[in-house]
Amino acid sequence: MNLHPRAQEKMYFQNAAGKVYYHPTGYVRLAWAAERLSLEAIQAFYEQVLSLLLSTGSHKILSDHGQRAPLSGAAQQWLTGDWIPRA
């Protein structure tokens, strides 16, 4: 039996922004790409995250921002004004 936490994960979605994984213990992990991203790619990524959270009933996100390029002002506004209130 592999006890490494990532061995149990299932990839749910992937685009230019990165990959979204679901872990059966009830959390969603975001693995970000290092490139600068368009607002559309970020929105698509986060919409899939929200869909996964809602479909699994999970309330936990593990997001490693170490590689992710800073978000644009438009992306920050969209996250705080639109996505976060829905999440």
ZAVONU-225322 format. One record per atom (N, C-alpha, C): residue number from 1; residue in one letter; chain; atom name; x, y, z. Coordinates in steps of 0.05 Angstrom, whole numbers, plus 32768, in hexadecimal, padded with zeros to 4 digits. Last residue first. Layout:
torlo k NUM, r A, c A, a CA, east X, north Y, up Z
...
//
This chain:
torlo k 87, r A, c A, a N, east 7E98, north 8263, up 7FB6
torlo k 87, r A, c A, a CA, east 7EA5, north 824C, up 7FC2
torlo k 87, r A, c A, a C, east 7E9F, north 824B, up 7FE0
torlo k 86, r R, c A, a N, east 7E81, north 8294, up 7FAB
torlo k 86, r R, c A, a CA, east 7E73, north 827B, up 7FA3
torlo k 86, r R, c A, a C, east 7E7F, north 8262, up 7FB0
torlo k 85, r P, c A, a N, east 7EA7, north 82B8, up 7FBF
torlo k 85, r P, c A, a CA, east 7E8C, north 82B8, up 7FCA
torlo k 85, r P, c A, a C, east 7E7C, north 829F, up 7FC2
torlo k 84, r I, c A, a N, east 7ED4, north 82A8, up 7F9D
torlo k 84, r I, c A, a CA, east 7ED4, north 82A3, up 7FBA
torlo k 84, r I, c A, a C, east 7EB8, north 82A4, up 7FC6
torlo k 83, r W, c A, a N, east 7EC4, north 82BB, up 7F68
torlo k 83, r W, c A, a CA, east 7EC8, north 829E, up 7F6F
torlo k 83, r W, c A, a C, east 7EC6, north 8299, up 7F8D
torlo k 82, r D, c A, a N, east 7EBA, north 82F5, up 7F6D
torlo k 82, r D, c A, a CA, east 7EA8, north 82E2, up 7F60
torlo k 82, r D, c A, a C, east 7EAC, north 82C5, up 7F6B
torlo k 81, r G, c A, a N, east 7EE0, north 8313, up 7F88
torlo k 81, r G, c A, a CA, east 7EC5, north 831E, up 7F84
torlo k 81, r G, c A, a C, east 7EB1, north 830A, up 7F7A
torlo k 80, r T, c A, a N, east 7F0F, north 82F7, up 7F8B
torlo k 80, r T, c A, a CA, east 7F04, north 8301, up 7FA3
torlo k 80, r T, c A, a C, east 7EE7, north 830A, up 7FA0
torlo k 79, r L, c A, a N, east 7F17, north 82E7, up 7F54
torlo k 79, r L, c A, a CA, east 7F18, north 82D4, up 7F6A
torlo k 79, r L, c A, a C, east 7F09, north 82DE, up 7F83
torlo k 78, r W, c A, a N, east 7F14, north 8318, up 7F39
torlo k 78, r W, c A, a CA, east 7F01, north 8303, up 7F33
torlo k 78, r W, c A, a C, east 7F00, north 82EF, up 7F4A
torlo k 77, r Q, c A, a N, east 7F40, north 8332, up 7F4F
torlo k 77, r Q, c A, a CA, east 7F25, north 833D, up 7F52
torlo k 77, r Q, c A, a C, east 7F10, north 8328, up 7F4E
torlo k 76, r Q, c A, a N, east 7F6A, north 8311, up 7F3D
torlo k 76, r Q, c A, a CA, east 7F65, north 8315, up 7F5A
torlo k 76, r Q, c A, a C, east 7F49, north 831F, up 7F5F
torlo k 75, r A, c A, a N, east 7F65, north 8318, up 7F06
torlo k 75, r A, c A, a CA, east 7F61, north 82FE, up 7F12
torlo k 75, r A, c A, a C, east 7F5B, north 8300, up 7F2F
torlo k 74, r A, c A, a N, east 7F72, north 834F, up 7F02
torlo k 74, r A, c A, a CA, east 7F57, north 8345, up 7EF9
torlo k 74, r A, c A, a C, east 7F51, north 832A, up 7F05
torlo k 73, r G, c A, a N, east 7FA7, north 834F, up 7F14
torlo k 73, r G, c A, a CA, east 7F92, north 835D, up 7F23
torlo k 73, r G, c A, a C, east 7F76, north 8354, up 7F1C
torlo k 72, r S, c A, a N, east 7FC3, north 830C, up 7F0D
torlo k 72, r S, c A, a CA, east 7FBE, north 8328, up 7F04
torlo k 72, r S, c A, a C, east 7FA9, north 8335, up 7F16
torlo k 71, r L, c A, a N, east 7FEA, north 82E7, up 7F3B
torlo k 71, r L, c A, a CA, east 7FD1, north 82EB, up 7F2C
torlo k 71, r L, c A, a C, east 7FCF, north 8308, up 7F24
torlo k 70, r P, c A, a N, east 802E, north 82D1, up 7F33
torlo k 70, r P, c A, a CA, east 801A, north 82E2, up 7F40
torlo k 70, r P, c A, a C, east 8001, north 82E5, up 7F2E
torlo k 69, r A, c A, a N, east 8036, north 828B, up 7F21
torlo k 69, r A, c A, a CA, east 803C, north 82A8, up 7F1D
torlo k 69, r A, c A, a C, east 8027, north 82B8, up 7F2B
torlo k 68, r R, c A, a N, east 8043, north 8254, up 7F4B
torlo k 68, r R, c A, a CA, east 8030, north 8264, up 7F3C
torlo k 68, r R, c A, a C, east 8039, north 8281, up 7F39
torlo k 67, r Q, c A, a N, east 8065, north 8238, up 7F6C
torlo k 67, r Q, c A, a CA, east 806C, north 823B, up 7F50
torlo k 67, r Q, c A, a C, east 805B, north 824E, up 7F41
torlo k 66, r G, c A, a N, east 804D, north 823D, up 7F9F
torlo k 66, r G, c A, a CA, east 8069, north 8241, up 7F9B
torlo k 66, r G, c A, a C, east 8072, north 8245, up 7F7F
torlo k 65, r H, c A, a N, east 801A, north 8232, up 7FAE
torlo k 65, r H, c A, a CA, east 801E, north 824A, up 7F9D
torlo k 65, r H, c A, a C, east 803B, north 824F, up 7F97
torlo k 64, r D, c A, a N, east 7FF5, north 81FC, up 7FB6
torlo k 64, r D, c A, a CA, east 8011, north 8204, up 7FB8
torlo k 64, r D, c A, a C, east 8016, north 821A, up 7FA4
torlo k 63, r S, c A, a N, east 7FBC, north 81F0, up 7FD8
torlo k 63, r S, c A, a CA, east 7FC6, north 81FE, up 7FC0
torlo k 63, r S, c A, a C, east 7FE2, north 8207, up 7FC5
torlo k 62, r L, c A, a N, east 7F89, north 81CB, up 7FEC
torlo k 62, r L, c A, a CA, east 7FA6, north 81CD, up 7FF1
torlo k 62, r L, c A, a C, east 7FB2, north 81D8, up 7FD7
torlo k 61, r I, c A, a N, east 7F4A, north 81D6, up 8007
torlo k 61, r I, c A, a CA, east 7F5B, north 81D9, up 7FF0
torlo k 61, r I, c A, a C, east 7F78, north 81DA, up 7FF9
torlo k 60, r K, c A, a N, east 7F0D, north 81BB, up 8020
torlo k 60, r K, c A, a CA, east 7F29, north 81C0, up 8024
torlo k 60, r K, c A, a C, east 7F38, north 81C2, up 800A
torlo k 59, r H, c A, a N, east 7EDB, north 81A9, up 801F
torlo k 59, r H, c A, a CA, east 7EDE, north 81C5, up 8026
torlo k 59, r H, c A, a C, east 7EFB, north 81CD, up 8029
torlo k 58, r S, c A, a N, east 7EB5, north 817C, up 7FF6
torlo k 58, r S, c A, a CA, east 7ECD, north 8183, up 8003
torlo k 58, r S, c A, a C, east 7ECD, north 81A1, up 8009
torlo k 57, r G, c A, a N, east 7E8C, north 8168, up 7FD9
torlo k 57, r G, c A, a CA, east 7E86, north 8172, up 7FF3
torlo k 57, r G, c A, a C, east 7E9E, north 817A, up 8003
torlo k 56, r T, c A, a N, east 7E93, north 815A, up 7FA5
torlo k 56, r T, c A, a CA, east 7E9E, north 8148, up 7FB9
torlo k 56, r T, c A, a C, east 7E96, north 8150, up 7FD5
torlo k 55, r S, c A, a N, east 7E7C, north 8183, up 7F87
torlo k 55, r S, c A, a CA, east 7E74, north 8167, up 7F81
torlo k 55, r S, c A, a C, east 7E7E, north 8153, up 7F97
torlo k 54, r L, c A, a N, east 7E95, north 81B1, up 7F9C
torlo k 54, r L, c A, a CA, east 7E78, north 81AD, up 7F9F
torlo k 54, r L, c A, a C, east 7E70, north 8190, up 7F9B
torlo k 53, r L, c A, a N, east 7ECB, north 81A9, up 7F8D
torlo k 53, r L, c A, a CA, east 7EC3, north 81AD, up 7FA9
torlo k 53, r L, c A, a C, east 7EA6, north 81A7, up 7FAD
torlo k 52, r L, c A, a N, east 7EC5, north 81A5, up 7F55
torlo k 52, r L, c A, a CA, east 7ECE, north 818E, up 7F64
torlo k 52, r L, c A, a C, east 7EC7, north 8191, up 7F82
torlo k 51, r S, c A, a N, east 7EB4, north 81DA, up 7F4A
torlo k 51, r S, c A, a CA, east 7EA3, north 81C3, up 7F42
torlo k 51, r S, c A, a C, east 7EAB, north 81AA, up 7F52
torlo k 50, r L, c A, a N, east 7EE1, north 81F7, up 7F5B
torlo k 50, r L, c A, a CA, east 7EC7, north 81FA, up 7F68
torlo k 50, r L, c A, a C, east 7EB4, north 81E3, up 7F62
torlo k 49, r V, c A, a N, east 7F06, north 81E4, up 7F36
torlo k 49, r V, c A, a CA, east 7F0B, north 81E0, up 7F53
torlo k 49, r V, c A, a C, east 7EF0, north 81E2, up 7F61
torlo k 48, r Q, c A, a N, east 7EF0, north 81F8, up 7F07
torlo k 48, r Q, c A, a CA, east 7EF2, north 81DB, up 7F0B
torlo k 48, r Q, c A, a C, east 7EF7, north 81D4, up 7F28
torlo k 47, r E, c A, a N, east 7EF6, north 822E, up 7F11
torlo k 47, r E, c A, a CA, east 7EDB, north 8224, up 7F0E
torlo k 47, r E, c A, a C, east 7EDB, north 8206, up 7F11
torlo k 46, r Y, c A, a N, east 7F2E, north 8232, up 7F12
torlo k 46, r Y, c A, a CA, east 7F20, north 8235, up 7F2B
torlo k 46, r Y, c A, a C, east 7F03, north 822C, up 7F29
torlo k 45, r F, c A, a N, east 7F38, north 8229, up 7EDA
torlo k 45, r F, c A, a CA, east 7F44, north 8219, up 7EEF
torlo k 45, r F, c A, a C, east 7F34, north 821A, up 7F08
torlo k 44, r A, c A, a N, east 7F1C, north 8253, up 7EC2
torlo k 44, r A, c A, a CA, east 7F15, north 8237, up 7EBC
torlo k 44, r A, c A, a C, east 7F1F, north 8224, up 7ED1
torlo k 43, r Q, c A, a N, east 7F39, north 827F, up 7ED8
torlo k 43, r Q, c A, a CA, east 7F1C, north 827B, up 7EDD
torlo k 43, r Q, c A, a C, east 7F13, north 825E, up 7ED8
torlo k 42, r I, c A, a N, east 7F6B, north 8276, up 7EC1
torlo k 42, r I, c A, a CA, east 7F68, north 8276, up 7EDE
torlo k 42, r I, c A, a C, east 7F4B, north 8271, up 7EE6
torlo k 41, r A, c A, a N, east 7F60, north 827B, up 7E8B
torlo k 41, r A, c A, a CA, east 7F6B, north 8262, up 7E95
torlo k 41, r A, c A, a C, east 7F67, north 8260, up 7EB3
torlo k 40, r E, c A, a N, east 7F4D, north 82B1, up 7E8A
torlo k 40, r E, c A, a CA, east 7F3C, north 829B, up 7E82
torlo k 40, r E, c A, a C, east 7F45, north 8280, up 7E8C
torlo k 39, r L, c A, a N, east 7F7A, north 82CE, up 7E97
torlo k 39, r L, c A, a CA, east 7F63, north 82CE, up 7EA9
torlo k 39, r L, c A, a C, east 7F51, north 82B7, up 7EA3
torlo k 38, r S, c A, a N, east 7FB6, north 82A8, up 7E8A
torlo k 38, r S, c A, a CA, east 7FA1, north 82BA, up 7E81
torlo k 38, r S, c A, a C, east 7F8A, north 82B9, up 7E96
torlo k 37, r L, c A, a N, east 7FF3, north 82A7, up 7EAF
torlo k 37, r L, c A, a CA, east 7FDA, north 829B, up 7EA6
torlo k 37, r L, c A, a C, east 7FC6, north 82B0, up 7E9D
torlo k 36, r R, c A, a N, east 8038, north 8298, up 7EAF
torlo k 36, r R, c A, a CA, east 8023, north 82AD, up 7EB1
torlo k 36, r R, c A, a C, east 800A, north 82A2, up 7EA4
torlo k 35, r E, c A, a N, east 804C, north 8256, up 7EC6
torlo k 35, r E, c A, a CA, east 804A, north 826B, up 7EB2
torlo k 35, r E, c A, a C, east 8035, north 8280, up 7EBA
torlo k 34, r A, c A, a N, east 804C, north 822C, up 7EE9
torlo k 34, r A, c A, a CA, east 805C, north 8243, up 7EF0
torlo k 34, r A, c A, a C, east 8059, north 825A, up 7EDD
torlo k 33, r A, c A, a N, east 800F, north 820C, up 7EFF
torlo k 33, r A, c A, a CA, east 8024, north 8210, up 7EEC
torlo k 33, r A, c A, a C, east 8034, north 8229, up 7EF2
torlo k 32, r W, c A, a N, east 7FFC, north 81EF, up 7F3E
torlo k 32, r W, c A, a CA, east 7FFD, north 8205, up 7F2B
torlo k 32, r W, c A, a C, east 8014, north 8203, up 7F18
torlo k 31, r A, c A, a N, east 7FD1, north 81C4, up 7F58
torlo k 31, r A, c A, a CA, east 7FED, north 81C4, up 7F4F
torlo k 31, r A, c A, a C, east 7FF0, north 81D8, up 7F38
torlo k 30, r L, c A, a N, east 7FA6, north 81BE, up 7F8C
torlo k 30, r L, c A, a CA, east 7FAB, north 81CD, up 7F74
torlo k 30, r L, c A, a C, east 7FC9, north 81CD, up 7F6F
torlo k 29, r R, c A, a N, east 7F7D, north 818D, up 7FA8
torlo k 29, r R, c A, a CA, east 7F98, north 8198, up 7FA7
torlo k 29, r R, c A, a C, east 7F9C, north 81A6, up 7F8C
torlo k 28, r V, c A, a N, east 7F49, north 8186, up 7FD5
torlo k 28, r V, c A, a CA, east 7F4F, north 818B, up 7FB9
torlo k 28, r V, c A, a C, east 7F6B, north 8198, up 7FB9
torlo k 27, r Y, c A, a N, east 7F36, north 8152, up 8005
torlo k 27, r Y, c A, a CA, east 7F41, north 816C, up 7FFD
torlo k 27, r Y, c A, a C, east 7F48, north 816D, up 7FDF
torlo k 26, r G, c A, a N, east 7F27, north 8120, up 801A
torlo k 26, r G, c A, a CA, east 7F15, north 8136, up 8019
torlo k 26, r G, c A, a C, east 7F21, north 8151, up 8013
torlo k 25, r T, c A, a N, east 7F41, north 80F2, up 8014
torlo k 25, r T, c A, a CA, east 7F3D, north 80FA, up 8030
torlo k 25, r T, c A, a C, east 7F2E, north 8114, up 8031
torlo k 24, r P, c A, a N, east 7F49, north 80EB, up 7FDD
torlo k 24, r P, c A, a CA, east 7F32, north 80DF, up 7FEA
torlo k 24, r P, c A, a C, east 7F2E, north 80E6, up 8007
torlo k 23, r H, c A, a N, east 7F58, north 8126, up 7FB9
torlo k 23, r H, c A, a CA, east 7F62, north 8111, up 7FCC
torlo k 23, r H, c A, a C, east 7F4B, north 8106, up 7FDB
torlo k 22, r Y, c A, a N, east 7F5B, north 813D, up 7F78
torlo k 22, r Y, c A, a CA, east 7F4A, north 8138, up 7F8F
torlo k 22, r Y, c A, a C, east 7F57, north 8121, up 7F9F
torlo k 21, r Y, c A, a N, east 7F7D, north 8172, up 7F55
torlo k 21, r Y, c A, a CA, east 7F7B, north 8157, up 7F5F
torlo k 21, r Y, c A, a C, east 7F67, north 8155, up 7F76
torlo k 20, r V, c A, a N, east 7F8A, north 8198, up 7F1D
torlo k 20, r V, c A, a CA, east 7F79, north 8196, up 7F35
torlo k 20, r V, c A, a C, east 7F77, north 8179, up 7F3C
torlo k 19, r K, c A, a N, east 7FC1, north 81BA, up 7F00
torlo k 19, r K, c A, a CA, east 7FB2, north 81A2, up 7F03
torlo k 19, r K, c A, a C, east 7FA2, north 81A3, up 7F1E
torlo k 18, r G, c A, a N, east 7FC7, north 81F6, up 7ED8
torlo k 18, r G, c A, a CA, east 7FD2, north 81E1, up 7EE9
torlo k 18, r G, c A, a C, east 7FBF, north 81C9, up 7EEA
torlo k 17, r A, c A, a N, east 7FBC, north 821B, up 7EB0
torlo k 17, r A, c A, a CA, east 7FC0, north 8225, up 7ECC
torlo k 17, r A, c A, a C, east 7FCD, north 820F, up 7EDE
torlo k 16, r A, c A, a N, east 7FAF, north 81FE, up 7E83
torlo k 16, r A, c A, a CA, east 7FC9, north 820D, up 7E83
torlo k 16, r A, c A, a C, east 7FD0, north 8217, up 7E9F
torlo k 15, r N, c A, a N, east 7F91, north 81C5, up 7EA4
torlo k 15, r N, c A, a CA, east 7F92, north 81D9, up 7E8E
torlo k 15, r N, c A, a C, east 7FAD, north 81E8, up 7E91
torlo k 14, r Q, c A, a N, east 7F6D, north 818F, up 7EBF
torlo k 14, r Q, c A, a CA, east 7F87, north 819A, up 7EB8
torlo k 14, r Q, c A, a C, east 7F83, north 81AF, up 7EA1
torlo k 13, r F, c A, a N, east 7F4C, north 8169, up 7EF3
torlo k 13, r F, c A, a CA, east 7F4C, north 817D, up 7EDD
torlo k 13, r F, c A, a C, east 7F69, north 8187, up 7ED8
torlo k 12, r Y, c A, a N, east 7F55, north 813E, up 7F15
torlo k 12, r Y, c A, a CA, east 7F3A, north 8145, up 7F0D
torlo k 12, r Y, c A, a C, east 7F39, north 8157, up 7EF5
torlo k 11, r M, c A, a N, east 7F7C, north 8108, up 7F29
torlo k 11, r M, c A, a CA, east 7F7B, north 8121, up 7F1B
torlo k 11, r M, c A, a C, east 7F5F, north 8126, up 7F10
torlo k 10, r K, c A, a N, east 7F79, north 80EF, up 7F6A
torlo k 10, r K, c A, a CA, east 7F70, north 80EB, up 7F4E
torlo k 10, r K, c A, a C, east 7F70, north 8107, up 7F41
torlo k 9, r E, c A, a N, east 7FA6, north 80D5, up 7F9D
torlo k 9, r E, c A, a CA, east 7F98, north 80EB, up 7F8F
torlo k 9, r E, c A, a C, east 7F8F, north 80E2, up 7F73
torlo k 8, r Q, c A, a N, east 7FC6, north 80B1, up 7FB4
torlo k 8, r Q, c A, a CA, east 7FAA, north 80AC, up 7FB6
torlo k 8, r Q, c A, a C, east 7F99, north 80C0, up 7FA6
torlo k 7, r A, c A, a N, east 7FF8, north 80C4, up 7FB0
torlo k 7, r A, c A, a CA, east 7FF3, north 80AB, up 7FA2
torlo k 7, r A, c A, a C, east 7FD5, north 80A5, up 7FA1
torlo k 6, r R, c A, a N, east 7FFD, north 80EF, up 7FD3
torlo k 6, r R, c A, a CA, east 7FF7, north 80F5, up 7FB6
torlo k 6, r R, c A, a C, east 7FF1, north 80DB, up 7FA6
torlo k 5, r P, c A, a N, east 800B, north 80D6, up 8004
torlo k 5, r P, c A, a CA, east 7FF1, north 80E3, up 8000
torlo k 5, r P, c A, a C, east 7FEA, north 80E7, up 7FE3
torlo k 4, r H, c A, a N, east 8026, north 8096, up 8008
torlo k 4, r H, c A, a CA, east 802C, north 80B2, up 7FFF
torlo k 4, r H, c A, a C, east 8011, north 80BF, up 7FF8
torlo k 3, r L, c A, a N, east 801E, north 8062, up 8013
torlo k 3, r L, c A, a CA, east 8014, north 8075, up 8026
torlo k 3, r L, c A, a C, east 8019, north 8092, up 801F
torlo k 2, r N, c A, a N, east 800C, north 802B, up 7FEE
torlo k 2, r N, c A, a CA, east 801B, north 8044, up 7FEC
torlo k 2, r N, c A, a C, east 800F, north 8059, up 7FFF
torlo k 1, r M, c A, a N, east 8011, north 7FE8, up 8000
torlo k 1, r M, c A, a CA, east 8000, north 8000, up 8000
torlo k 1, r M, c A, a C, east 8012, north 8019, up 8000
//
